[in-house]
Amino acid sequence: MKKYITRSFLLVLFIANVFSVNSQTSEKAIPIFKDGEAQIVPAFEDETKWIREDLWVETEFDTDGDGKLDRMHVDVTRPHQTDSEGLKLPVVYESSPYYAGTANPIPDGLFWDVRHELGEMGKPRVHPEVTRTGKRPVISNSQIRTWVPRGYIVVHSSSPGTGLSQGSPTVGGDNESLAPKAVIDWLCGRAEGYKTPYGNEKVTSFWSTGKVGMTGTSYNGTLSLAAATTGVKGLEAIIPVAPNTSYYHYYRSNGLVRSPGGYLGEDIDVLYDFIHSGDESKRAYSNSKIRDTEMKNGMDRISGDYNDFWAGRDYLNDMAPMKAALLMSHGFNDWNVMPEHSYRIYKKAREMGLPTQIFYHQSDHGGGPPPITMMNRWFTHYLHGVENGVENDAKAWIVREYDRKDNPTAYADYPNPDASLVTLYLSSGAPKTGALSLSKTPNQGMETLVDNYSFSGTSLAKAEQTNHRLLYVSPKLSEDVHISGTPKVKVRLSSSKPAANLSVWLVSLPWNEGREAKITDNIITRGWADPQNHSSLRKSEPLKSGKFYEVSFDLMPDDQIIKKGQQIGLLIFSSDKEYTLHPEPGTELTVDLDATTINLPIVGGIEVFKSAVKEN
């Protein structure tokens, strides 16, 4: 009897297991969420089963002059369950002008010559032909392995005039906003997609929930913002990483012709040539219309003034329709796309009442996106609709100087709400070092520097004595000082010539060149301005020799803790070897010390700074 019962029990257990396995295998795969984040789903992980396809989405513009609406090349990567099980998922979307290749290797003469007097154009530059690379149907593999296993569809598109996308690159023109808008419209069933560039066989996004998030770094991050400024329905959230939010701010500073860090002599027409990988037969039309007419007439390398051309390429001016939740990311030591780009958009979005967060790290342009957990929570909430409380998280997340990037410190906002501006005054000391202090000492008079681009800002900051800069230094800090926000400088100066560069660095001294030196050890922040634009960004005026002008401008926003034992230095010089034009050395700038100040946003305000420098 016992033997019979045992066999019967095993038979029942076997049958139960069979039914259990069949039940499990018949269940449809769905996204899984834990602790407010989308989890990797094993059923979505098998890359060999992912469905990959490419198509062309029709836009509402024709920018290559062929009389037909431009179509954007799009690729899609999605779990096979979107076909086999009718699964609908939200989309993570990235657009770029770089996917099909750029002008590499960079030819000699691609950049503008910077060795000339201010107010001149310099030598003509080379216009390269870009060789298109990349194979269909995959435009890019970015984002795919991160998001597809977590229950998203990943979409890429090449921006106008690049790769197999039709149209012309405009570097910030309207078509670069309307192109990703068209792709989102297609993902939401409002635009037409086609299997071929010029054919009529349509493709639908039957697998899309109509919820889209965009992300990307640098230009790709710019296009995320560009799409959001159209107010397109279905774009629920964006995570731009180090985006260029204004081409004027990228190629100019307060009226001054300035290069982005690492690309001396770059300008908007250089970037146009660098990315122009589209249809070779359409390039002559685009070059003539965009580069050689619109850009040539609008970019103005002679004066550096702000104008309607630049205003049309400033996304801050286009934000009124924006509805997407914004998680902004940037590095405080990004001297290519400088940190003001992110802050100005974050600030405006916050003022508009949009859901916002900002993530800052201490690294440079290649510093990377926010930690995956931050991005995951953002997309989980806004694309999947999971109530994870992300909208109630801290508004600002900042990686402190000695922390890992995946371990940011939470703050109520950026700038730190406890920061207030502290005014520091100058005392004479040239050609050595003057003082920077809370107390204003009257009758400090004038001090003069002689421009010479041959000396880098670093060498000028380190020099014990030189007539090529003015340097004013605080007492040694007895306590850490936390700077959070945008320093503001006011310089009253005269110039021996009608035009001059003005460069200002805020530095931490003594300069650290040791093997263990960190990116945050020396340069705190910096800024540049054209004294000819002292009263108007749109209209410069030649400087009269011997006449004094007041030039006020912001340095780049920052959040940095200056360690005790260091000194804060204000470095004033003329041509910045790595960023500005290089006029003939010899221009003299005379600074009125009694009318020159810097305002530092210090957490804890004046009392904290007093304590740190032992001033009463």
C-alpha positions in Angstrom: 0.0 0.0 0.0 2.8 2.4 0.9 4.6 1.7 -2.4 1.4 2.4 -4.4 0.8 5.7 -2.6 4.4 6.8 -3.2 4.1 6.1 -7.0 0.7 7.9 -7.1 2.1 10.9 -5.3 5.1 11.1 -7.7 2.7 10.8 -10.7 0.6 13.6 -9.4 3.7 15.7 -8.7 5.0 15.1 -12.2 1.6 16.1 -13.8 1.5 19.2 -11.6 5.0 20.2 -12.6 4.1 19.8 -16.3 1.1 22.0 -15.9 3.2 24.6 -14.0 5.8 24.7 -16.7 3.2 25.0 -19.4 1.5 27.7 -17.4 4.8 29.6 -17.1 5.8 29.3 -20.7 2.3 30.5 -21.8 2.5 33.6 -19.7 3.2 36.8 -21.7 6.4 38.7 -21.0 5.8 42.1 -19.4 8.1 44.8 -17.9 8.9 44.2 -14.2 9.4 46.9 -11.7 11.1 46.9 -8.3 11.9 49.8 -6.0 10.6 52.2 -8.6 12.9 51.0 -11.4 12.4 48.8 -14.5 14.2 45.5 -14.0 16.0 43.4 -16.6 13.5 40.8 -17.9 15.1 37.5 -19.0 12.5 37.2 -21.8 13.7 40.5 -23.3 17.5 39.8 -23.0 18.1 37.5 -26.0 19.7 39.7 -28.6 19.2 37.1 -31.3 15.4 37.5 -31.0 15.3 41.2 -31.1 13.5 42.7 -34.1 15.6 45.2 -35.9 14.2 47.3 -38.8 14.9 50.6 -40.5 12.5 53.0 -42.2 12.1 56.6 -43.3 9.7 59.0 -41.5 8.3 61.9 -43.6 8.7 65.4 -42.1 6.9 68.7 -42.8 9.9 70.4 -44.4 12.0 70.3 -47.6 15.5 71.6 -46.9 17.5 70.0 -49.7 15.6 71.7 -52.5 14.3 68.7 -54.4 10.6 69.7 -54.1 9.8 66.7 -51.8 9.3 66.6 -48.1 12.4 65.3 -46.4 12.4 61.9 -44.8 14.5 60.9 -41.8 16.3 57.6 -41.6 15.1 55.7 -38.5 16.1 52.4 -36.9 14.1 50.4 -34.4 15.2 47.7 -32.0 12.4 45.9 -30.0 11.8 42.7 -28.1 10.3 39.9 -30.3 7.2 39.9 -28.0 6.1 43.1 -29.7 5.3 40.9 -32.7 4.6 37.4 -31.2 2.6 38.6 -28.2 1.2 41.9 -29.2 3.2 43.7 -26.5 3.3 47.5 -26.6 6.2 49.3 -25.0 7.4 52.9 -24.5 10.3 54.2 -26.5 13.8 55.5 -25.6 14.9 57.6 -28.6 18.2 59.1 -29.6 18.9 61.3 -32.6 22.3 62.4 -33.9 24.2 63.9 -36.8 27.2 61.7 -36.1 25.9 58.2 -36.8 27.0 58.0 -40.4 30.5 59.5 -39.9 32.1 62.9 -39.8 35.0 64.7 -41.5 37.8 62.4 -40.2 40.7 62.6 -40.2 40.3 66.3 -39.7 41.9 68.0 -42.7 44.4 70.8 -42.3 42.6 74.1 -42.6 39.2 72.9 -41.4 39.2 75.4 -38.5 39.4 79.1 -38.8 42.8 80.7 -38.4 42.8 82.6 -35.1 46.2 84.4 -35.6 44.9 87.8 -36.6 43.8 91.1 -35.2 40.3 91.5 -33.6 37.7 92.7 -36.1 39.2 90.6 -39.0 38.1 87.3 -40.5 41.4 85.5 -40.9 42.4 83.2 -43.7 39.8 81.3 -45.7 39.2 77.8 -44.4 38.9 74.3 -46.0 35.5 72.7 -46.8 35.9 68.9 -46.6 33.8 66.3 -48.2 32.5 63.8 -45.6 32.5 60.1 -46.6 29.4 58.4 -45.4 29.9 55.3 -43.3 27.5 53.0 -41.4 25.4 50.0 -42.6 21.7 49.5 -42.5 19.5 48.5 -40.8 21.3 49.5 -37.6 22.1 53.2 -37.4 23.5 52.9 -33.9 23.7 50.4 -31.0 23.6 53.1 -28.3 21.1 52.7 -25.5 20.0 49.3 -26.8 21.6 47.0 -24.2 20.6 49.3 -21.4 16.9 49.7 -22.2 15.6 46.9 -24.4 16.1 44.2 -21.6 14.3 46.6 -19.2 11.1 46.7 -21.3 11.7 49.6 -23.8 11.9 49.9 -27.5 15.0 51.8 -28.7 14.8 54.1 -31.7 17.6 56.1 -33.4 17.4 58.6 -36.3 20.1 60.4 -38.3 19.4 64.2 -38.3 18.7 66.1 -41.5 21.4 66.0 -44.2 23.4 63.2 -42.4 23.7 59.6 -43.3 20.6 58.4 -45.1 18.4 61.1 -43.8 17.3 63.6 -46.4 17.5 67.4 -46.1 20.3 69.7 -45.1 22.1 70.1 -41.8 21.5 73.6 -40.3 23.3 73.3 -37.0 20.4 74.5 -34.8 17.9 75.5 -37.5 14.2 74.7 -37.2 14.5 71.5 -39.2 16.7 70.0 -36.5 13.8 70.4 -34.1 11.1 69.3 -36.5 12.9 66.2 -37.6 12.8 64.4 -34.2 9.3 65.8 -33.7 8.2 64.0 -36.9 9.7 60.7 -35.6 7.8 61.1 -32.4 4.7 61.9 -34.3 5.2 58.6 -36.2 5.7 56.7 -33.0 2.4 58.1 -31.8 0.5 57.4 -35.1 0.4 61.0 -36.4 3.0 60.9 -39.2 3.9 58.5 -42.1 6.7 56.1 -42.1 8.0 54.3 -45.2 10.1 51.2 -45.9 12.3 53.1 -48.4 13.5 56.7 -48.8 11.3 57.5 -51.8 8.8 54.6 -51.9 5.1 54.5 -50.8 5.0 51.3 -48.8 4.1 52.4 -45.3 5.3 51.2 -41.9 3.4 51.7 -38.7 4.6 51.7 -35.1 1.9 49.3 -33.8 4.2 48.3 -31.0 4.5 51.8 -29.4 2.5 52.9 -26.4 2.9 56.5 -27.6 5.2 57.4 -24.6 8.6 58.5 -25.7 11.7 59.6 -23.8 14.8 61.1 -25.4 18.4 61.2 -24.3 21.9 61.6 -25.7 25.2 63.4 -25.1 26.5 66.6 -26.6 24.8 67.2 -30.0 22.6 64.2 -29.4 21.5 65.8 -26.1 20.9 69.1 -27.9 18.4 67.3 -30.3 16.6 65.9 -27.2 16.0 69.5 -26.1 15.2 70.6 -29.6 12.4 68.1 -29.9 11.0 69.1 -26.5 10.8 72.7 -27.5 8.3 71.9 -30.2 5.9 70.7 -27.5 5.3 67.5 -29.4 2.7 65.3 -27.8 4.1 61.9 -26.6 7.5 63.2 -25.6 7.1 62.7 -21.9 10.7 63.1 -20.6 14.2 64.0 -21.8 17.6 63.4 -20.3 20.0 65.7 -22.2 23.7 65.1 -21.3 26.0 68.1 -21.8 23.8 69.6 -24.5 24.7 72.6 -26.5 21.6 74.8 -25.8 22.8 77.9 -27.7 25.2 78.1 -30.6 26.0 81.7 -29.7 27.0 80.6 -26.2 29.0 77.8 -27.8 31.0 80.0 -30.2 30.9 83.4 -28.5 31.1 84.8 -25.0 29.5 88.1 -24.1 30.3 89.6 -27.6 33.7 87.9 -27.8 34.6 85.4 -30.6 35.6 82.3 -28.6 36.3 78.7 -29.4 35.0 75.7 -27.5 37.7 74.0 -25.5 39.9 71.7 -27.5 38.8 73.1 -30.9 40.5 76.4 -31.4 39.1 78.1 -34.5 35.9 76.1 -34.7 32.7 78.0 -35.6 29.2 77.0 -36.7 30.2 76.6 -40.4 33.0 74.3 -39.3 30.6 72.1 -37.5 28.3 72.1 -40.5 31.1 70.8 -42.7 32.1 68.3 -40.1 28.7 66.5 -40.0 27.5 66.9 -43.6 27.4 63.2 -44.4 24.2 63.2 -46.4 23.4 62.5 -50.1 26.4 63.7 -52.1 24.1 64.9 -54.9 22.3 67.3 -52.6 25.4 68.8 -50.9 26.0 71.6 -53.4 22.5 73.0 -52.9 22.8 72.8 -49.1 26.3 74.3 -49.1 25.1 77.2 -51.1 21.9 77.9 -49.2 22.9 77.1 -45.6 26.7 77.4 -45.2 27.6 80.0 -47.9 24.6 82.2 -47.4 22.7 81.9 -44.2 25.7 81.1 -42.0 28.1 83.4 -43.8 25.8 86.3 -43.5 24.7 85.6 -39.9 27.7 84.2 -37.9 29.7 87.4 -37.8 33.2 86.5 -36.8 34.2 90.1 -37.1 32.2 91.7 -34.2 31.0 88.6 -32.3 27.7 90.5 -31.6 24.5 88.6 -30.9 21.9 88.9 -33.7 18.8 87.3 -35.1 20.8 84.4 -36.7 22.1 83.4 -33.3 18.8 84.1 -31.5 17.2 81.5 -33.9 19.7 78.9 -32.7 19.1 79.5 -29.0 16.8 76.9 -27.5 16.1 79.1 -24.5 14.1 81.3 -26.8 11.9 78.3 -28.0 10.9 76.8 -24.6 7.4 78.1 -24.3 5.7 75.0 -25.8 7.9 72.6 -23.9 6.0 70.0 -21.7 8.5 67.2 -21.2 10.0 66.4 -17.8 13.6 67.4 -17.7 16.5 65.6 -16.1 19.6 67.6 -17.0 23.2 66.4 -16.8 26.5 68.2 -17.1 30.1 68.4 -15.9 31.4 71.5 -14.1 34.7 71.1 -15.9 33.3 70.8 -19.3 35.1 73.5 -21.2 33.8 72.3 -24.6 30.0 72.6 -24.0 30.3 74.7 -20.9 28.1 74.2 -17.8 26.1 77.4 -18.4 24.3 75.5 -21.3 22.5 73.1 -18.9 21.9 75.6 -16.1 20.1 78.2 -18.3 17.6 75.6 -19.6 17.1 73.9 -16.2 16.4 77.3 -14.6 13.9 78.2 -17.2 12.1 74.8 -17.1 11.9 75.1 -13.3 10.4 78.6 -13.7 7.9 77.2 -16.1 6.8 74.6 -13.5 8.0 71.6 -15.4 9.2 68.5 -13.6 13.0 69.0 -13.3 16.1 67.5 -11.8 19.7 68.3 -12.5 22.8 66.1 -12.1 26.2 67.7 -12.1 29.6 65.9 -11.9 33.1 67.4 -11.6 34.5 66.0 -14.9 34.8 67.2 -18.4 32.7 66.8 -21.6 33.2 63.0 -21.7 32.0 62.7 -18.1 28.9 60.7 -18.9 25.2 60.6 -18.1 23.5 60.4 -14.7 23.8 57.1 -12.8 21.6 54.4 -14.4 19.3 54.3 -11.3 18.5 58.0 -11.8 17.7 57.6 -15.5 15.8 54.4 -14.8 13.5 56.1 -12.2 12.9 59.0 -14.5 11.9 56.9 -17.5 10.0 54.3 -15.3 7.8 57.1 -14.0 7.3 59.2 -17.0 7.2 56.5 -19.7 5.7 53.5 -17.8 3.6 55.5 -15.5 4.9 53.8 -12.3 4.3 55.9 -9.2 7.8 55.8 -7.8 8.0 59.2 -6.2 10.7 60.5 -8.5 9.0 63.8 -8.8 9.6 64.3 -5.1 13.3 63.4 -5.1 15.9 66.1 -4.5 16.1 68.5 -7.3 19.9 68.6 -7.5 22.4 65.8 -7.4 26.1 66.8 -7.4 29.1 64.5 -7.4 31.5 65.8 -4.8 35.1 66.2 -5.7 36.4 62.9 -4.3 33.3 60.8 -4.8 32.4 58.3 -7.6 30.0 59.5 -10.3 27.5 56.9 -9.2 27.4 58.4 -5.7 26.1 62.0 -6.0 25.1 64.1 -3.0 21.5 65.3 -2.9 20.7 69.0 -2.5 17.4 70.8 -2.3 18.2 72.6 -5.6 21.0 74.1 -7.7 22.4 76.6 -6.9 22.4 75.6 -3.3 19.6 77.5 -1.6 22.0 78.4 1.3 24.4 80.2 -1.0 24.4 84.0 -1.3 26.7 86.4 -3.2 29.7 87.7 -1.3 31.5 90.7 -2.8 35.3 90.7 -2.9 37.5 93.7 -3.5 41.0 94.1 -5.1 44.1 95.6 -3.6 47.2 96.4 -5.7 50.2 94.2 -6.2 51.2 94.0 -9.9 53.3 92.7 -11.4 53.3 90.3 -8.5 50.2 89.4 -6.6 47.5 91.7 -5.1 44.9 90.9 -2.5 41.3 89.8 -2.7 39.3 90.5 0.4 36.0 91.4 1.9 37.3 94.8 2.9 37.4 97.6 0.4 40.7 99.6 0.6 40.3 102.9 -1.1 42.7 104.6 -3.5 44.2 101.4 -4.9 44.5 103.1 -8.3 45.2 101.5 -11.6 47.2 98.5 -12.7 48.1 97.5 -16.3 48.7 94.2 -18.1 50.1 93.7 -21.5 48.4 91.2 -23.8 50.4 88.3 -25.1 48.6 85.1 -26.3 51.9 83.2 -26.1 51.4 82.7 -22.4 48.6 80.3 -21.4 46.2 81.0 -18.6 47.8 78.2 -16.6 51.3 79.7 -16.9 50.0 83.2 -15.9 48.2 81.8 -12.8 51.4 80.0 -11.7 53.8 82.9 -12.4 55.3 84.7 -9.4 55.7 87.9 -11.4 54.6 88.9 -14.9 53.2 92.0 -16.6 50.9 89.8 -18.8 48.2 89.4 -16.2 46.8 90.8 -12.9 46.3 88.4 -10.0 44.5 89.0 -6.8 44.5 86.4 -4.1 42.5 85.8 -0.9 44.1 84.9 2.5 44.7 81.2 3.0 41.5 79.5 3.9 41.3 78.1 7.4 38.1 76.3 6.6 36.5 74.8 3.5 34.5 77.2 1.3 31.7 75.9 -0.7 30.9 77.8 -3.9 27.5 77.1 -5.5 26.1 79.1 -8.4 27.3 81.7 -10.9 30.1 84.1 -9.9 29.7 87.6 -11.3 32.6 89.9 -12.2 32.7 93.7 -12.8 35.8 95.1 -14.4 36.4 98.8 -15.1 39.1 99.1 -17.7 40.6 101.0 -20.5 42.4 99.7 -23.6 45.3 101.0 -25.7 43.6 99.7 -28.8 40.0 99.9 -30.2 39.5 96.1 -29.5 40.7 93.7 -26.9 40.0 90.3 -25.5 39.1 90.1 -21.8 39.6 86.8 -20.0 38.9 86.1 -16.3 39.7 82.9 -14.4 38.9 82.0 -10.8 41.6 79.8 -9.5 42.6 77.8 -6.5 46.2 78.3 -5.3 48.8 77.1 -4.9 48.6 75.4 -8.3 48.8 71.6 -8.0 50.8 69.8 -10.7 51.4 66.7 -8.7 50.7 63.2 -10.1 47.6 63.0 -7.9 46.2 66.4 -9.0 42.4 66.3 -9.8 40.5 68.2 -12.4 39.0 70.3 -9.7 42.3 71.3 -8.0 43.3 74.5 -10.0 40.7 76.1 -12.2 37.5 76.9 -10.3 35.7 78.5 -13.1 36.2 81.1 -15.9 34.7 83.5 -18.4 35.3 85.8 -21.3 33.9 89.1 -22.7 34.4 91.7 -25.3 34.8 95.2 -23.7 33.3 96.6 -27.0 30.0 95.1 -25.9 30.0 96.7 -22.5 26.6 98.3 -23.0 24.9 96.0 -25.6 25.3 92.4 -26.6 23.9 93.2 -30.0 26.0 96.3 -30.8 29.7 96.7 -30.2 31.5 100.0 -30.3 35.3 100.6 -30.7 37.1 101.4 -27.5 38.6 104.9 -27.2 42.2 104.9 -26.0 42.4 106.0 -22.4 38.6 105.9 -21.8 37.4 103.6 -19.0 34.5 101.2 -19.5 32.6 99.0 -17.0 32.3 95.4 -18.2 30.1 93.1 -16.2 29.5 89.5 -17.0 29.0 86.0 -15.4 31.6 83.4 -15.1 30.5 79.8 -15.7 28.3 78.2 -13.0 30.0 75.9 -10.6 29.6 73.9 -7.4 32.9 73.2 -5.8 34.4 73.0 -2.3 37.6 74.9 -2.0 39.7 73.1 0.6 41.2 74.8 3.6 44.8 75.7 3.1 44.1 77.0 -0.4 43.7 80.6 -1.6 41.1 81.8 -4.1 42.6 83.9 -6.9 41.1 86.2 -9.4 43.1 86.1 -12.6 42.6 88.9 -15.2 44.3 88.8 -18.5 43.5 89.5 -22.2 44.0 86.8 -24.9 43.3 83.3 -23.7 45.6 81.0 -25.8 43.2 78.0 -25.7 40.0 79.9 -26.5 40.2 83.4 -28.0 41.7 85.0 -31.1 45.4 85.6 -31.1 46.0 89.3 -32.0 49.5 90.8 -32.2 50.9 91.1 -28.6 51.2 94.5 -27.0 47.6 95.7 -26.3 47.5 97.2 -22.8 44.5 96.9 -20.5 44.4 99.2 -17.5 42.2 98.1 -14.7 40.6 100.5 -12.1 41.0 98.5 -8.9 38.6 100.7 -6.9 35.8 99.9 -9.3 36.5 96.2 -10.0 34.8 93.4 -7.9 33.9 89.8 -8.1 30.8 88.3 -6.4 31.1 84.7 -5.3 28.0 82.6 -4.5 29.1 81.0 -1.2 27.1 78.5 0.9 26.6 80.2 4.2 27.3 83.7 2.8 29.5 86.3 4.1 29.8 84.9 7.7 31.2 81.6 6.4 33.7 83.4 4.3 34.7 85.7 7.1 35.3 82.8 9.3 37.4 81.0 6.6 39.7 84.0 6.0 39.6 85.3 9.6 38.4 88.8 8.5 36.3 91.0 10.8 
